[in-house]
Amino acid sequence: MARWYDGAPECGVRFLYDCGTILNKPSVIPSLSAQPEHADALALALAEVRDLQRTVVVLRAELESAHQERQRQLQDALAAAHNEAQQVRATVTSLRDALELAQADKEAAVKAGGAASQAEIVQLREAVAALREQLEHLTLEQSDALQHAATGQRNEVAQLHDTIRALRTELEARHTATR
């Protein structure tokens, strides 16, 4: 609210102090008693000043209300941004956990695949060794069978040669005896 201060009477001036509503500076308003001929104009001017002061008060209230509304909107926006940031952090944490689980599963699958491959390699090596041993055994058996067959054939051929000689000798002996 404004209040009046009667300044030095010799100056014929009264000061209107605004108390913080208009620029925090005193307004210099001439006293009615100093210039009686302009009393109506001065009264109109004072009424206009009062209207302007009321307008300033209303505008200031609206400005403060707008400022408070802007502050509320800013607080709402900050709260929304904070909530969104929390959600993003939660999503990032969730995705990071899922990625770590997926990596662990992948590593476990790779290890299991490696172990299965190693086991298969060992089985294949054992199978190759067994087949090689079996092949060597069969080769030895076949070689022995071939040697045995060759020996048998040589013996048979030798026996046949002996039989042929014996028969020739006998035939020659009969032939010489019949002659």
Z-matrix of the N, CA and C atoms (Angstrom, degrees):
N
C 1 1.438
C 2 1.523 1 109.07
N 3 1.302 2 116.10 1 148.13
C 4 1.459 3 120.65 2 -179.67
C 5 1.527 4 109.83 3 -87.42
N 6 1.321 5 118.19 4 150.22
C 7 1.455 6 121.54 5 173.87
C 8 1.513 7 108.94 6 -136.64
N 9 1.305 8 112.67 7 154.04
C 10 1.459 9 119.24 8 -176.79
C 11 1.500 10 110.07 9 -95.14
N 12 1.313 11 115.88 10 145.26
C 13 1.457 12 122.03 11 172.77
C 14 1.509 13 107.67 12 -128.86
N 15 1.321 14 114.87 13 122.25
C 16 1.454 15 117.63 14 178.02
C 17 1.504 16 108.18 15 -81.66
N 18 1.305 17 114.16 16 114.02
C 19 1.458 18 120.10 17 -178.99
C 20 1.518 19 111.04 18 -78.57
N 21 1.264 20 116.01 19 -157.17
C 22 1.469 21 121.03 20 -179.37
C 23 1.518 22 109.15 21 -61.80
N 24 1.371 23 119.35 22 124.36
C 25 1.460 24 121.02 23 -176.14
C 26 1.526 25 112.88 24 -65.89
N 27 1.321 26 117.23 25 -26.07
C 28 1.459 27 118.50 26 -179.37
C 29 1.516 28 111.96 27 -68.54
N 30 1.357 29 116.92 28 -22.70
C 31 1.473 30 119.78 29 179.40
C 32 1.507 31 110.38 30 -84.58
N 33 1.324 32 117.32 31 -20.87
C 34 1.454 33 121.12 32 -178.45
C 35 1.519 34 112.14 33 66.02
N 36 1.319 35 116.19 34 36.38
C 37 1.469 36 120.70 35 -175.96
C 38 1.517 37 109.23 36 -125.10
N 39 1.303 38 116.30 37 138.26
C 40 1.465 39 122.08 38 172.45
C 41 1.524 40 107.99 39 -114.91
N 42 1.330 41 117.42 40 141.42
C 43 1.472 42 121.74 41 179.87
C 44 1.521 43 109.53 42 -104.84
N 45 1.297 44 114.93 43 136.31
C 46 1.461 45 120.95 44 174.65
C 47 1.523 46 106.51 45 -102.61
N 48 1.354 47 114.95 46 114.29
C 49 1.459 48 119.00 47 177.93
C 50 1.513 49 108.68 48 -93.83
N 51 1.285 50 116.12 49 134.62
C 52 1.446 51 121.56 50 -172.42
C 53 1.520 52 112.87 51 -88.93
N 54 1.279 53 121.09 52 -20.46
C 55 1.468 54 125.55 53 -178.96
C 56 1.533 55 110.97 54 60.49
N 57 1.288 56 117.86 55 37.06
C 58 1.454 57 121.00 56 173.87
C 59 1.495 58 115.31 57 94.17
N 60 1.335 59 120.43 58 0.48
C 61 1.458 60 119.29 59 -178.89
C 62 1.519 61 111.85 60 -91.75
N 63 1.339 62 118.89 61 -25.34
C 64 1.460 63 120.48 62 178.39
C 65 1.516 64 108.43 63 -129.38
N 66 1.287 65 117.15 64 99.77
C 67 1.461 66 125.37 65 170.76
C 68 1.515 67 115.54 66 55.97
N 69 1.282 68 119.29 67 7.85
C 70 1.461 69 123.60 68 -179.35
C 71 1.526 70 113.27 69 52.86
N 72 1.315 71 117.71 70 31.52
C 73 1.471 72 122.24 71 177.61
C 74 1.524 73 108.14 72 -130.53
N 75 1.342 74 117.71 73 145.22
C 76 1.472 75 119.44 74 179.50
C 77 1.521 76 110.63 75 -70.30
N 78 1.324 77 115.49 76 144.04
C 79 1.465 78 120.83 77 175.21
C 80 1.523 79 108.30 78 -95.67
N 81 1.278 80 116.44 79 136.28
C 82 1.463 81 120.54 80 178.77
C 83 1.515 82 107.76 81 -93.36
N 84 1.329 83 115.77 82 114.84
C 85 1.460 84 121.13 83 -179.23
C 86 1.523 85 106.96 84 -123.50
N 87 1.322 86 119.42 85 124.68
C 88 1.476 87 121.26 86 -179.29
C 89 1.525 88 110.92 87 -65.46
N 90 1.279 89 115.24 88 143.30
C 91 1.461 90 122.07 89 179.83
C 92 1.527 91 109.98 90 -70.67
N 93 1.374 92 116.60 91 148.57
C 94 1.464 93 121.37 92 179.00
C 95 1.534 94 111.25 93 -67.30
N 96 1.310 95 114.07 94 -30.30
C 97 1.459 96 117.11 95 -177.38
C 98 1.521 97 112.00 96 -75.10
N 99 1.332 98 118.17 97 -20.18
C 100 1.460 99 120.82 98 -177.59
C 101 1.519 100 111.60 99 -74.17
N 102 1.345 101 118.32 100 -36.84
C 103 1.461 102 120.51 101 -177.05
C 104 1.534 103 109.12 102 -133.25
N 105 1.327 104 119.63 103 85.48
C 106 1.458 105 121.12 104 -176.24
C 107 1.522 106 113.57 105 -68.15
N 108 1.326 107 119.53 106 -23.00
C 109 1.460 108 120.16 107 -175.76
C 110 1.521 109 112.56 108 -72.45
N 111 1.300 110 116.44 109 -20.94
C 112 1.469 111 119.75 110 -178.76
C 113 1.522 112 111.00 111 -110.12
N 114 1.287 113 118.07 112 28.92
C 115 1.459 114 122.31 113 -175.29
C 116 1.515 115 112.02 114 -63.29
N 117 1.342 116 117.85 115 -40.79
C 118 1.473 117 119.69 116 179.89
C 119 1.528 118 110.96 117 -67.13
N 120 1.314 119 114.90 118 -44.75
C 121 1.471 120 118.98 119 179.99
C 122 1.517 121 110.02 120 -63.63
N 123 1.334 122 114.12 121 -38.85
C 124 1.463 123 118.33 122 179.21
C 125 1.508 124 110.95 123 -67.60
N 126 1.324 125 118.10 124 -40.09
C 127 1.466 126 121.76 125 178.58
C 128 1.525 127 109.86 126 -63.10
N 129 1.361 128 116.21 127 -41.82
C 130 1.454 129 119.93 128 176.83
C 131 1.534 130 111.07 129 -63.74
N 132 1.332 131 114.86 130 -41.35
C 133 1.460 132 119.49 131 179.66
C 134 1.527 133 110.27 132 -64.60
N 135 1.348 134 115.60 133 -41.94
C 136 1.461 135 118.75 134 178.29
C 137 1.524 136 111.01 135 -65.34
N 138 1.334 137 117.02 136 -38.92
C 139 1.465 138 120.53 137 177.28
C 140 1.519 139 109.91 138 -63.80
N 141 1.342 140 115.40 139 -40.76
C 142 1.464 141 119.27 140 178.08
C 143 1.522 142 110.78 141 -65.01
N 144 1.338 143 116.20 142 -39.20
C 145 1.472 144 120.52 143 177.71
C 146 1.517 145 109.51 144 -62.64
N 147 1.371 146 116.11 145 -44.04
C 148 1.465 147 119.08 146 178.56
C 149 1.532 148 110.17 147 -61.94
N 150 1.342 149 116.25 148 -41.99
C 151 1.466 150 119.29 149 177.56
C 152 1.531 151 110.71 150 -61.48
N 153 1.312 152 114.68 151 -43.36
C 154 1.473 153 118.99 152 178.56
C 155 1.531 154 110.84 153 -63.91
N 156 1.343 155 115.70 154 -39.85
C 157 1.464 156 118.75 155 178.10
C 158 1.529 157 110.51 156 -63.12
N 159 1.341 158 116.01 157 -43.67
C 160 1.476 159 119.31 158 177.40
C 161 1.531 160 110.12 159 -61.63
N 162 1.351 161 115.00 160 -41.27
C 163 1.471 162 119.25 161 179.02
C 164 1.523 163 110.21 162 -62.20
N 165 1.342 164 115.21 163 -42.01
C 166 1.468 165 119.87 164 179.10
C 167 1.523 166 110.08 165 -62.79
N 168 1.349 167 116.26 166 -42.17
C 169 1.467 168 120.06 167 179.44
C 170 1.519 169 109.99 168 -62.57
N 171 1.348 170 116.03 169 -44.75
C 172 1.468 171 120.09 170 -179.92
C 173 1.529 172 109.82 171 -64.61
N 174 1.340 173 116.02 172 -45.84
C 175 1.468 174 119.85 173 179.53
C 176 1.524 175 111.45 174 -62.40
N 177 1.352 176 115.14 175 -40.49
C 178 1.464 177 118.86 176 178.29
C 179 1.521 178 110.25 177 -63.28
N 180 1.347 179 116.93 178 -41.83
C 181 1.470 180 120.98 179 178.50
C 182 1.530 181 110.05 180 -62.52
N 183 1.361 182 115.50 181 -42.75
C 184 1.461 183 118.48 182 178.17
C 185 1.524 184 111.08 183 -65.89
N 186 1.343 185 115.72 184 -39.14
C 187 1.462 186 119.89 185 178.06
C 188 1.527 187 110.28 186 -62.91
N 189 1.330 188 115.55 187 -43.94
C 190 1.460 189 118.82 188 178.10
C 191 1.528 190 110.89 189 -64.83
N 192 1.342 191 115.58 190 -39.62
C 193 1.460 192 119.60 191 177.66
C 194 1.535 193 110.08 192 -63.61
N 195 1.339 194 116.15 193 -43.04
C 196 1.469 195 119.87 194 177.99
C 197 1.527 196 110.26 195 -64.36
N 198 1.354 197 114.74 196 -40.05
C 199 1.462 198 119.03 197 178.09
C 200 1.528 199 110.63 198 -63.18
N 201 1.336 200 116.95 199 -43.29
C 202 1.468 201 120.63 200 177.81
C 203 1.523 202 110.76 201 -64.22
N 204 1.349 203 116.16 202 -40.15
C 205 1.470 204 119.82 203 178.12
C 206 1.533 205 109.81 204 -63.72
N 207 1.342 206 116.09 205 -42.52
C 208 1.462 207 120.26 206 177.67
C 209 1.532 208 110.44 207 -63.16
N 210 1.336 209 116.21 208 -40.82
C 211 1.472 210 119.71 209 177.22
C 212 1.525 211 110.50 210 -63.27
N 213 1.363 212 115.73 211 -41.90
C 214 1.467 213 119.33 212 178.60
C 215 1.528 214 110.00 213 -62.97
N 216 1.347 215 115.74 214 -44.96
C 217 1.466 216 119.25 215 178.84
C 218 1.526 217 110.81 216 -62.30
N 219 1.334 218 115.23 217 -39.93
C 220 1.465 219 119.40 218 177.99
C 221 1.522 220 110.45 219 -63.55
N 222 1.335 221 116.86 220 -43.93
C 223 1.465 222 120.47 221 177.70
C 224 1.522 223 110.84 222 -62.79
N 225 1.357 224 116.21 223 -41.05
C 226 1.464 225 119.91 224 177.11
C 227 1.526 226 110.78 225 -62.37
N 228 1.351 227 115.45 226 -43.93
C 229 1.465 228 119.72 227 179.32
C 230 1.523 229 110.51 228 -64.17
N 231 1.345 230 116.50 229 -41.14
C 232 1.473 231 119.70 230 178.09
C 233 1.517 232 110.74 231 -64.37
N 234 1.329 233 116.67 232 -41.36
C 235 1.466 234 119.99 233 178.40
C 236 1.525 235 110.37 234 -64.02
N 237 1.351 236 116.05 235 -43.16
C 238 1.471 237 119.66 236 178.60
C 239 1.523 238 110.24 237 -63.51
N 240 1.342 239 116.41 238 -42.98
C 241 1.469 240 120.12 239 178.76
C 242 1.524 241 110.56 240 -63.76
N 243 1.332 242 116.14 241 -39.75
C 244 1.470 243 119.75 242 178.24
C 245 1.530 244 110.38 243 -63.72
N 246 1.355 245 115.27 244 -44.96
C 247 1.476 246 118.82 245 178.37
C 248 1.520 247 111.14 246 -61.96
N 249 1.331 248 115.73 247 -42.60
C 250 1.462 249 119.45 248 179.13
C 251 1.532 250 110.49 249 -64.38
N 252 1.328 251 116.32 250 -40.68
C 253 1.471 252 119.96 251 177.70
C 254 1.527 253 110.15 252 -62.50
N 255 1.336 254 116.72 253 -40.44
C 256 1.469 255 120.19 254 177.73
C 257 1.524 256 110.00 255 -62.64
N 258 1.346 257 116.04 256 -43.17
C 259 1.463 258 119.82 257 178.96
C 260 1.521 259 110.93 258 -63.84
N 261 1.331 260 116.16 259 -41.44
C 262 1.471 261 119.97 260 178.38
C 263 1.525 262 109.92 261 -63.48
N 264 1.345 263 116.61 262 -42.53
C 265 1.471 264 119.30 263 177.99
C 266 1.523 265 110.61 264 -61.39
N 267 1.355 266 115.26 265 -43.41
C 268 1.471 267 119.01 266 179.36
C 269 1.531 268 110.47 267 -63.59
N 270 1.329 269 116.30 268 -40.93
C 271 1.467 270 120.25 269 178.38
C 272 1.522 271 110.61 270 -64.54
N 273 1.327 272 116.21 271 -43.88
C 274 1.471 273 120.33 272 178.71
C 275 1.520 274 109.99 273 -61.37
N 276 1.324 275 116.87 274 -44.01
C 277 1.462 276 120.51 275 179.06
C 278 1.519 277 110.45 276 -62.23
N 279 1.325 278 116.10 277 -44.49
C 280 1.466 279 120.85 278 179.47
C 281 1.528 280 110.74 279 -62.28
N 282 1.328 281 116.23 280 -45.79
C 283 1.467 282 120.02 281 179.47
C 284 1.519 283 111.32 282 -65.49
N 285 1.334 284 117.11 283 -38.31
C 286 1.462 285 120.62 284 178.33
C 287 1.522 286 109.97 285 -63.55
N 288 1.348 287 116.31 286 -43.59
C 289 1.468 288 119.83 287 177.84
C 290 1.519 289 111.12 288 -62.27
N 291 1.346 290 116.11 289 -43.37
C 292 1.471 291 119.84 290 179.39
C 293 1.522 292 110.65 291 -63.82
N 294 1.333 293 117.12 292 -39.76
C 295 1.460 294 121.01 293 178.48
C 296 1.527 295 110.97 294 -65.13
N 297 1.333 296 116.22 295 -42.56
C 298 1.462 297 119.36 296 177.97
C 299 1.519 298 111.11 297 -63.01
N 300 1.345 299 117.24 298 -40.75
C 301 1.465 300 120.51 299 176.97
C 302 1.525 301 110.64 300 -63.69
N 303 1.336 302 116.16 301 -42.45
C 304 1.463 303 120.08 302 179.50
C 305 1.528 304 110.40 303 -63.64
N 306 1.329 305 116.99 304 -40.71
C 307 1.461 306 120.19 305 178.57
C 308 1.523 307 110.22 306 -65.81
N 309 1.328 308 117.05 307 -40.80
C 310 1.470 309 120.00 308 178.61
C 311 1.530 310 110.06 309 -64.37
N 312 1.355 311 116.25 310 -42.31
C 313 1.465 312 119.59 311 177.41
C 314 1.522 313 110.80 312 -62.57
N 315 1.323 314 116.09 313 -40.97
C 316 1.468 315 120.37 314 -179.97
C 317 1.530 316 109.96 315 -64.45
N 318 1.325 317 116.56 316 -45.08
C 319 1.462 318 119.96 317 178.58
C 320 1.528 319 110.95 318 -61.81
N 321 1.332 320 116.74 319 -41.48
C 322 1.462 321 120.64 320 178.37
C 323 1.529 322 110.41 321 -63.75
N 324 1.346 323 116.38 322 -41.35
C 325 1.464 324 120.07 323 178.74
C 326 1.524 325 110.83 324 -65.38
N 327 1.324 326 116.58 325 -40.11
C 328 1.474 327 120.11 326 178.21
C 329 1.524 328 110.14 327 -64.49
N 330 1.337 329 116.18 328 -43.56
C 331 1.471 330 119.60 329 178.38
C 332 1.525 331 110.79 330 -63.07
N 333 1.347 332 115.64 331 -44.06
C 334 1.467 333 119.34 332 179.66
C 335 1.524 334 110.08 333 -64.17
N 336 1.333 335 116.93 334 -41.21
C 337 1.460 336 121.02 335 177.48
C 338 1.515 337 111.09 336 -63.47
N 339 1.325 338 116.39 337 -41.35
C 340 1.470 339 121.04 338 177.85
C 341 1.522 340 110.87 339 -63.67
N 342 1.337 341 116.21 340 -43.47
C 343 1.470 342 120.09 341 179.29
C 344 1.526 343 110.12 342 -65.05
N 345 1.339 344 116.65 343 -41.74
C 346 1.466 345 119.97 344 178.63
C 347 1.521 346 110.18 345 -64.23
N 348 1.324 347 116.59 346 -40.52
C 349 1.465 348 120.29 347 177.91
C 350 1.516 349 110.85 348 -64.04
N 351 1.325 350 116.73 349 -42.72
C 352 1.469 351 120.22 350 178.27
C 353 1.524 352 110.48 351 -61.81
N 354 1.357 353 115.89 352 -43.41
C 355 1.462 354 119.25 353 179.30
C 356 1.526 355 110.15 354 -63.26
N 357 1.322 356 117.42 355 -40.80
C 358 1.463 357 121.24 356 179.05
C 359 1.527 358 110.45 357 -65.44
N 360 1.334 359 116.56 358 -40.04
C 361 1.470 360 120.71 359 177.81
C 362 1.522 361 109.79 360 -62.24
N 363 1.333 362 116.52 361 -44.25
C 364 1.466 363 120.21 362 178.94
C 365 1.527 364 109.73 363 -61.65
N 366 1.346 365 117.32 364 -44.41
C 367 1.465 366 120.96 365 178.82
C 368 1.524 367 110.62 366 -61.52
N 369 1.334 368 115.99 367 -44.26
C 370 1.456 369 119.08 368 179.65
C 371 1.523 370 111.39 369 -63.76
N 372 1.307 371 117.96 370 -41.29
C 373 1.482 372 120.90 371 177.59
C 374 1.520 373 110.55 372 -62.74
N 375 1.350 374 115.16 373 -42.39
C 376 1.460 375 118.46 374 178.06
C 377 1.518 376 110.72 375 -63.93
N 378 1.351 377 116.21 376 -40.57
C 379 1.464 378 120.00 377 178.48
C 380 1.524 379 110.43 378 -64.82
N 381 1.336 380 117.09 379 -42.78
C 382 1.467 381 120.71 380 177.75
C 383 1.517 382 110.12 381 -61.41
N 384 1.328 383 117.85 382 -44.63
C 385 1.474 384 121.31 383 179.56
C 386 1.519 385 110.13 384 -62.77
N 387 1.339 386 117.43 385 -42.67
C 388 1.464 387 120.54 386 -179.71
C 389 1.522 388 110.21 387 -66.14
N 390 1.328 389 117.06 388 -43.25
C 391 1.464 390 119.95 389 178.74
C 392 1.529 391 111.17 390 -65.70
N 393 1.322 392 117.03 391 -39.15
C 394 1.466 393 120.63 392 177.50
C 395 1.521 394 110.23 393 -62.40
N 396 1.326 395 115.11 394 -44.46
C 397 1.471 396 119.66 395 179.26
C 398 1.529 397 110.36 396 -63.70
N 399 1.332 398 115.17 397 -42.10
C 400 1.469 399 119.68 398 179.03
C 401 1.533 400 110.05 399 -64.91
N 402 1.321 401 117.11 400 -41.46
C 403 1.462 402 121.27 401 178.38
C 404 1.520 403 110.48 402 -63.16
N 405 1.332 404 116.28 403 -43.66
C 406 1.471 405 119.65 404 177.87
C 407 1.525 406 110.20 405 -62.38
N 408 1.342 407 116.42 406 -42.15
C 409 1.461 408 120.68 407 178.95
C 410 1.527 409 110.14 408 -62.13
N 411 1.364 410 115.65 409 -46.36
C 412 1.463 411 119.26 410 178.92
C 413 1.528 412 111.21 411 -64.34
N 414 1.329 413 115.74 412 -38.04
C 415 1.465 414 119.38 413 178.23
C 416 1.517 415 110.27 414 -63.56
N 417 1.339 416 117.00 415 -43.02
C 418 1.465 417 120.76 416 177.66
C 419 1.527 418 110.76 417 -63.96
N 420 1.339 419 116.31 418 -43.47
C 421 1.464 420 120.12 419 179.06
C 422 1.518 421 110.18 420 -62.33
N 423 1.332 422 115.55 421 -43.94
C 424 1.459 423 119.00 422 -179.79
C 425 1.524 424 110.25 423 -65.73
N 426 1.334 425 115.14 424 -42.13
C 427 1.462 426 119.17 425 177.87
C 428 1.518 427 110.18 426 -61.45
N 429 1.339 428 115.52 427 -44.38
C 430 1.471 429 119.30 428 177.80
C 431 1.523 430 110.57 429 -62.87
N 432 1.351 431 116.17 430 -42.25
C 433 1.464 432 119.82 431 179.51
C 434 1.515 433 110.46 432 -63.95
N 435 1.337 434 116.12 433 -41.77
C 436 1.469 435 119.15 434 178.22
C 437 1.532 436 111.14 435 -64.64
N 438 1.333 437 115.99 436 -41.73
C 439 1.469 438 119.54 437 177.83
C 440 1.521 439 110.14 438 -64.35
N 441 1.312 440 115.22 439 -42.78
C 442 1.463 441 119.54 440 179.64
C 443 1.530 442 109.99 441 -63.69
N 444 1.372 443 115.60 442 -43.29
C 445 1.467 444 120.04 443 178.67
C 446 1.515 445 110.01 444 -64.80
N 447 1.333 446 117.25 445 -42.72
C 448 1.466 447 120.91 446 179.49
C 449 1.509 448 109.75 447 -64.33
N 450 1.328 449 116.79 448 -42.41
C 451 1.457 450 120.69 449 178.14
C 452 1.522 451 109.61 450 -62.86
N 453 1.341 452 115.13 451 -43.59
C 454 1.466 453 120.22 452 178.17
C 455 1.518 454 110.70 453 -61.57
N 456 1.303 455 116.65 454 -43.16
C 457 1.464 456 119.70 455 179.87
C 458 1.529 457 110.65 456 -66.61
N 459 1.336 458 116.87 457 -41.21
C 460 1.470 459 119.85 458 178.52
C 461 1.529 460 109.60 459 -62.63
N 462 1.340 461 113.33 460 -43.66
C 463 1.465 462 116.85 461 178.94
C 464 1.534 463 110.64 462 -62.48
N 465 1.345 464 114.84 463 -42.42
C 466 1.463 465 119.45 464 179.69
C 467 1.525 466 110.43 465 -64.76
N 468 1.344 467 115.31 466 -43.61
C 469 1.471 468 119.66 467 177.60
C 470 1.515 469 109.47 468 -62.19
N 471 1.333 470 115.71 469 -44.12
C 472 1.473 471 118.95 470 179.42
C 473 1.525 472 109.71 471 -62.82
N 474 1.340 473 116.53 472 -40.50
C 475 1.460 474 120.87 473 178.84
C 476 1.527 475 110.12 474 -65.21
N 477 1.355 476 113.74 475 -41.78
C 478 1.462 477 117.14 476 177.49
C 479 1.537 478 110.84 477 -63.61
N 480 1.313 479 117.95 478 -39.39
C 481 1.465 480 121.90 479 177.62
C 482 1.535 481 109.02 480 -63.50
N 483 1.337 482 113.58 481 -43.90
C 484 1.473 483 116.99 482 178.69
C 485 1.532 484 110.16 483 -62.67
N 486 1.328 485 116.01 484 -42.35
C 487 1.458 486 120.45 485 179.71
C 488 1.527 487 109.31 486 -63.90
N 489 1.322 488 115.89 487 -43.40
C 490 1.468 489 119.88 488 179.06
C 491 1.522 490 109.55 489 -61.50
N 492 1.307 491 119.53 490 -44.10
C 493 1.452 492 122.88 491 179.48
C 494 1.534 493 110.13 492 -63.70
N 495 1.334 494 112.85 493 -42.58
C 496 1.466 495 115.86 494 -178.90
C 497 1.522 496 109.39 495 -65.49
N 498 1.309 497 116.05 496 -42.59
C 499 1.458 498 119.17 497 179.60
C 500 1.529 499 110.25 498 -67.40
N 501 1.284 500 118.52 499 -38.16
C 502 1.460 501 121.56 500 177.93
C 503 1.535 502 109.51 501 -63.99
N 504 1.330 503 113.93 502 -45.68
C 505 1.450 504 118.06 503 -179.78
C 506 1.522 505 108.64 504 -61.83
N 507 1.283 506 117.24 505 -44.23
C 508 1.468 507 120.92 506 -179.98
C 509 1.536 508 109.75 507 -65.61
N 510 1.298 509 115.62 508 -40.22
C 511 1.451 510 119.38 509 179.87
C 512 1.527 511 109.78 510 -67.26
N 513 1.265 512 117.31 511 -40.71
C 514 1.444 513 120.52 512 178.35
C 515 1.537 514 108.92 513 -67.56
N 516 1.295 515 115.57 514 -38.02
C 517 1.447 516 118.64 515 179.55
C 518 1.541 517 108.54 516 -66.60
N 519 1.243 518 121.45 517 -39.07
C 520 1.460 519 124.69 518 178.04
C 521 1.517 520 109.06 519 -70.71
N 522 1.212 521 114.14 520 -38.19
C 523 1.441 522 117.15 521 -179.61
C 524 1.527 523 109.30 522 -69.81
N 525 1.227 524 119.91 523 -40.58
C 526 1.441 525 121.85 524 176.60
C 527 1.537 526 109.12 525 -71.32
N 528 1.219 527 120.46 526 -29.45
C 529 1.455 528 123.46 527 179.63
C 530 1.522 529 108.39 528 -76.67
N 531 1.176 530 123.22 529 -30.39
C 532 1.448 531 125.93 530 178.68
C 533 1.536 532 108.55 531 -87.59
N 534 1.002 533 123.47 532 -3.73
C 535 1.414 534 122.78 533 179.91
C 536 1.410 535 112.21 534 -99.52
